[in-house]
Amino acid sequence: MPKVRTTLTIDADVLRAVKVRGARMGKGDSEVIEDALREQLGFDLLDRLWEVSDLNESQALDLAVEAQHATRRRKR
């Protein structure tokens, strides 16, 4: 996936922790931040689910829409 450049403002203590973790793991700041965001956003869970799923993309989308509709029906 292509990378994009962005600017963000974060707490100095958070940036310091990013730099320490990066130094300990041999990673750059951007990689540490991206890894943390991916974990927080659930990307790692989605990747693990795709690895064990035998559904293709269309089947997965159909299942997700079906679950969404079932949830909406119960809420009414």
Backbone as a ProteinNet text record, in pm:
[ID]
protein_1_A
[PRIMARY]
MPKVRTTLTIDADVLRAVKVRGARMGKGDSEVIEDALREQLGFDLLDRLWEVSDLNESQALDLAVEAQHATRRRKR
[TERTIARY]
84.2	0	89	56.9	141.4	135.5	244	253.4	223	165.4	140.9	205.5	249.4	312	203.2	213.6	117.7	189.2	123.7	176.1	76.6	126.2	36.9	102.6	20.5	67.9	37.9	142.4	123.7	198.8	162.6	224.3	373.4	455.6	600.1	636.8	565.7	593.7	561.4	456.2	420.4	529.1	575.6	681.6	808.7	840	957.7	943.9	824.8	800.7	812.3	765.9	778.1	925.6	1005.4	1147.6	1218.6	1182.9	1243.5	1206.3	1077.4	1034.4	1102.7	1110.3	1175.6	1321.7	1391.3	1532.3	1547.1	1458.3	1465.5	1433.6	1346.1	1301.4	1371.8	1456.6	1524.6	1431.1	1331.8	1233.3	1235.2	1189.6	1177.4	1048.3	1039.8	921.2	793.6	798.9	679.1	629.6	721.4	682.4	620.6	677.6	622.7	481.8	464.4	333.2	233	272.3	180.3	141.5	237.7	207.5	106.1	126.6	35.1	-104.6	-112.3	-242.9	-313.3	-239.2	-298.9	-355.3	-280.1	-328	-452.4	-448.5	-561.4	-685.7	-667.6	-779.6	-828	-760	-804.7	-756.7	-659.5	-608.9	-548.9	-479.7	-417.5	-522.9	-634	-742.3	-800.8	-822.7	-876.1	-781.2	-652	-554.2	-558.9	-568.4	-574.9	-702.5	-812.9	-938.8	-932.5	-874.7	-863.7	-775.8	-673.5	-583.6	-655.2	-752.1	-818.7	-953.9	-998.3	-1129.1	-1120.3	-1221.3	-1226.3	-1327.1	-1378.6	-1471.6	-1394.5	-1451.6	-1391.8	-1448.4	-1401.8	-1442.1	-1592.4	-1650.6	-1793.8	-1876.4	-1835.2	-1906.5	-1896.3	-1779.4	-1759.6	-1846.9	-1855.7	-1939.3	-2086.2	-2131.2	-2270.1	-2300	-2208.3	-2226.1	-2231.9	-2147.5	-2145.9	-2276.1	-2326.6	-2452.4	-2567.9	-2568.4	-2672.6	-2671.7	-2554	-2542.7	-2589.2	-2555.7	-2597	-2749.3	-2811.1	-2956.9	-3023.4	-2968.4	-3024.6	-3017.3	-2907.9	-2893.4	-2993.1	-3014.1	-3109.2	-3251	-3286.8	-3420.9	-3445.7	-3345.4	-3360	-3375	-3314	-3318.3	-3453.2	-3533.1	-3662.1	-3766.5
-117.3	0	124.1	224.2	343.8	422.3	484.5	567.2	711.6	784.3	927.1	1001.2	1119.1	1201.6	1284	1295.9	1375.3	1446	1544.7	1616.8	1602	1571.8	1562.5	1624.1	1661.6	1719.7	1620.9	1579	1484.7	1534	1480.7	1514	1478.4	1562	1539.6	1407	1369.1	1241.6	1123.2	1136.6	1029	1015.8	1126.9	1122.4	1062.1	1096.8	1040.2	888	841.7	697.6	630.1	697.5	644.6	627.7	727.1	721.7	611.9	596	490.7	353.6	334	204.3	176.7	277.8	260.8	220.9	285.3	253.1	109.7	68.2	-67.7	-174	-140.2	-238	-223.5	-122.5	-100	-49.4	29.4	82.5	235	296.4	441.6	487.6	617	674.2	642	659.8	637.4	494.4	399.5	258.5	226.2	282.1	259.4	317.8	439.1	504.1	427.4	386.4	312.2	178.7	108.6	-18.5	1	105.8	133.1	167.5	248.2	284.2	162.8	79.8	-40.4	-131.1	-145.1	-228.5	-167.3	-38.4	30.2	27.1	35.8	37.5	-102.1	-204	-340.1	-401.1	-338.3	-393.2	-531.2	-551.8	-681.8	-790.8	-759.7	-856.1	-889.5	-788.6	-812.7	-898.8	-871.9	-952.2	-1098	-1120.9	-1258.7	-1327.1	-1254.1	-1313.4	-1352	-1265.6	-1296.9	-1419.4	-1437.4	-1551.6	-1684.9	-1688.9	-1815.3	-1829.4	-1729	-1732.8	-1797.3	-1876.4	-1933.7	-1859.3	-1745.1	-1663.8	-1575.9	-1556.8	-1457.1	-1320.6	-1216.9	-1080.9	-1059.8	-1111.4	-1095.7	-1167.2	-1287	-1361.7	-1290.7	-1237.7	-1166.4	-1041.2	-969.9	-850.4	-886.5	-992.9	-1038.1	-1072.7	-1142.4	-1180.3	-1057.1	-958.4	-835.8	-758.1	-747.9	-676.1	-749.7	-881	-960.7	-938.8	-937.4	-914.5	-773.7	-676.9	-539.3	-527.5	-588.5	-584.4	-655.9	-767.5	-839.7	-755	-683.5	-597.4	-484	-424.6	-314.5	-363.3	-482.4	-534.3	-554.4	-599.8	-622.5	-493.1	-385	-258.1	-190.9	-223.1	-156.1	-207.2
0	0	0	-82.4	-87.8	43	73.8	195.2	159.7	254.4	237.6	354.3	326.4	429.9	498.3	630.4	705.7	819.5	874.5	989.4	1102.3	1222	1336.3	1457.8	1551.4	1676	1787.7	1859.1	1969.6	2092.7	2204.7	2332.3	2329.9	2389.4	2389.9	2456.2	2561.8	2628.4	2538.1	2458.2	2364.8	2258.4	2205.7	2105.2	2163.8	2285.6	2351.4	2362.6	2400.2	2410.4	2274.1	2169.1	2032.8	1998.1	2028	1996.4	2075.2	2201.6	2284.2	2229.4	2200.7	2147	2012.9	1928.6	1800.2	1815.5	1908	1931	1981.4	2070.2	2125.4	2020.7	1926.8	1828.1	1693.4	1680.8	1554.4	1446	1484.9	1390.7	1395	1286.9	1282.5	1349.1	1376.2	1440.8	1363.1	1232	1150	1161.6	1161.7	1170.2	1306.4	1412.5	1547.2	1556.2	1505.7	1510.8	1425.8	1305.7	1219.2	1281.7	1339.7	1406.1	1518.9	1598.7	1710.4	1659.8	1556.2	1500.1	1440.6	1369	1310.4	1419.3	1528.2	1639	1702.6	1730.1	1793.4	1705.2	1575.1	1480.8	1442.9	1492.5	1468.7	1338.4	1272.7	1146.9	1167.3	1280.4	1304.1	1318.2	1381.8	1394.7	1258.3	1176.5	1042.5	959.8	970.5	896.5	941.8	1073	1124.2	1079.1	1078.3	1033.5	886.6	802.6	660.2	637.3	721.9	706.2	727.9	819.6	851.7	783.4	713.7	649.2	512.5	479.9	346.1	258	308.1	230.1	132.5	13.9	-74.8	-36.8	-101.1	-63.1	-79	-184.7	-208.3	-101.5	-65	39.1	173.7	203.6	329.6	335.2	223.4	218.1	236.1	170.8	186.5	331.5	396.7	536.8	626.9	600.2	680.1	664.2	542.3	517.2	584.6	575.9	640.9	792.8	853.3	997.4	1033.3	951.3	976.8	972.1	873.8	862.3	979.6	1021.7	1135.8	1262.1	1280.2	1397.3	1393.1	1278.5	1265.4	1293.8	1248.7	1273.2	1421.8	1494.8	1639.3	1716.5	1672.6	1743.5	1734.1	1634.6	1613.5	1703.9
[MASK]
++++++++++++++++++++++++++++++++++++++++++++++++++++++++++++++++++++++++++++

